[in-house]
């Protein structure tokens, strides 16, 4: 038996698990939309596993990513990070505070 998860259910699952501070609401929306699109593209249903989402995805600022991965850049830091993420992982989207990406 399967249950369809709405965006509100997705948020609630993070709240109930005590991981509601892992991502901003904006980032959670981006991850939810990404996972929905992934299901459509692959025609495979996914099971909601909050811990797995927290392990597989991250929300990071440009400066955090520059520091963590020693990204060299000239010019705009965000452009360099965006390019780096496109080259090495999946950029799920951007929030006002940074980038949502698949952890690598």
Secondary structure, 3 states (H helix, E strand, C coil): CCCCCCHHHHHHHHHHHCCCCCCCHHHHHHHHHHHHHHHHHHCCCCCCCHHHHHHHEEEECHHHHHHHHCCCCCCCHHHHHHHHHHHHCCEEEEECCEEEEECC
